[in-house]
Amino acid sequence: MLPRKHTPDHSMLPHAEGTPLLHRKSEIRLWRFCSTALTAILLTSLLLVVVFPPFSCEHSGPSVEVGQVEWGPCEGPHEPGTDCGYIIVPTDYRDPSVGQTKIALGRYKATTSPRRGLVLYNPGGPGGGGKIMAALKGPYLQSIIGKDYDIVGFDPRGVGDTEPRVNCFGAPGNYDLFKRNTIWDKGYDVAPNLTDPRTRDHLLHQYKEARSLSETQFALCAKSMGDELRYMGTTTAARDIDFITTILEGKDALINFYGVSYGSVLGQYLVNMFPNRIGRVMIDGIVDAASWSGLPIHLNQGPFLASVGLAYQMFLEGCSKAGSDGCALASEGATPKQIEARITQFFDDLYAAPLAVPHARMPRALTSGAARTFLYAALHAPREWAPAALALSQAMHADGTLLVDSIPPDFTVDLERLAVICSDQPRIDIPSAEEFVDSSLDLLKNVSGFAMSMLTTEPTQGCEYWPVEPKERFVGPWNSTLRNPILIVSNTADPVTPLWVARGVQQRLNHSSRLLLQDGPGHTSEALTSVCFARASLAYFRDGTLPPEGAVCPVDESPFPDLKPGVHYAQYGVDAAGLSEEEKEHVARARKNGYGFRRAGI
């Protein structure tokens, strides 16, 4: 049992508009295992508990109350000054008889006094765990939020160390085995000639495979989890934020929150469900919550692709400018168009004949779909552009080892990502394969050649097979007047959350928000360092100061080595001249903790 137990005052338990106060004591019954051998398994690895359900053991153990919080040392990698723990929340805020949920927490404590409060953090996904991100990235987050705030990350319902977690496949690793060498692993292969009827036929075959995989995995979920899946949506996560703030800070405390990518969806739910409780809220890398909750993902694919072409063009131009010394894809004097033609030919060659890669950590055949998806993921993370170019160049010379070893791992363990997405989406009839593929072909021809890559990088399909209805699903309104204005942040060339979406969200919230642009490529402000952004963010969290309307922050970092004479850049670095010590610290933290291949999901 973790130390530093906090037992709540039940008069403080929060309620959202229309939700009754929860006063009754509730308890979580802890499993008492039936044999010494099984107890040893539990002590060896808590993850093994879910591998062997169910046992007909008795329930016993101490009761815990809704609102109880416990803090203790973090296990695994973490920054000094971090502690970890959990909070007990109602599973159903309208029906306390349903039971309780244990939300995992990570906290990087304020390093200056007086302490201003706490900021809750969501790193995106959905399916990203905030607990470990607060433990690992606390100093970086304080460099853009303020050292006088506690940074508190939480694992949303079904994710990470929160209990219950989504466990459709029984044991860690089983989901990876399920996907291995399927369309979700290899990616969609797209033929060079998009008007050839055989191209459509091949895409139909691949999509039907993906659809059968969705039907299979969701049937497993229905069998293994049942009604527990009804509480995994963003609506419930927003209620958890409200509850956590009350328990940790008091019933009159305002909610402070920072969410990136999918976290911007959670932030929009939060501010529109609890408009009178909003303190400092910043969302970054914007997904439109109205479309997220109102349209099935397959009808919302086009908007996500709107800025891919711009980011790709910046990659090509940067590679050409860096030359062969800075970008392995650039022969001497190669233009952006020549580099693009070389990449396209490589993809076409792989379509005709996949490349054997026997020396990778996980040997495989490199397909056109996998290589194209690799480049699409690299566009999210400009700091990885030079290494990605090297991997592609080596693969073009028949050695795909570096490319295969550099394919970003899936950050999800099970179906926790889809549990959130499918809980938030409206139920629809199953679209025909022909309708889906024809729509995708239109996107390939008219929007982006990476249209099919998004389907495997952002695995969001198949919710028509989701087995349960959520207990609650918020669908707006999305234009509430807020107690305090929020700060909306967007890159100008974000390949997955385009700028026009951020403009639309800002216009909907109108005087309750301000938009700040970071003038660069990549996904979210973490993609490249901007001291200007850090200054604006710190000012906002310090006293609510908003940047001027129309403010645009430059980036202080080059994706490729900047070799121009007279301009001082350490490779991929920032010129530190004229920066304060606090800003130099931010630059160092940003380079260490910024967006990379390790987080390819939105």
SULJO-V234163 format. One record per run of one state. SS is the DSSP state (A for helix, B for strand, O for the rest). FROM is the first residue (numbers start at 1). TO is the last residue. Records with the same first field share a line. If there is no record, write none. Layout:
SS=FROM-TO / FROM-TO
This chain:
O=1-4 / 7-9 / 13-29 / 32-35 / 45-45 / 53-58 / 61-68 / 73-81 / 91-95 / 99-99 / 109-116 / 123-129 / 146-148 / 155-157 / 159-162 / 164-164 / 166-173 / 180-182 / 187-196 / 225-225 / 232-233 / 250-254 / 261-261 / 274-274 / 285-288 / 295-296 / 300-300 / 305-307 / 327-335 / 353-354 / 358-363 / 367-367 / 380-381 / 397-400 / 407-415 / 425-432 / 447-450 / 458-462 / 466-485 / 494-498 / 522-524 / 528-530 / 544-551 / 555-580 / 594-602
B=5-6 / 30-31 / 59-60 / 69-72 / 82-90 / 100-108 / 117-122 / 149-154 / 158-158 / 163-163 / 165-165 / 255-260 / 278-284 / 355-357 / 364-366 / 486-493 / 513-521 / 552-554
A=10-12 / 36-44 / 46-52 / 96-98 / 130-145 / 174-179 / 183-186 / 197-224 / 226-231 / 234-249 / 262-273 / 275-277 / 289-294 / 297-299 / 301-304 / 308-326 / 336-352 / 368-379 / 382-396 / 401-406 / 416-424 / 433-446 / 451-457 / 463-465 / 499-512 / 525-527 / 531-543 / 581-593
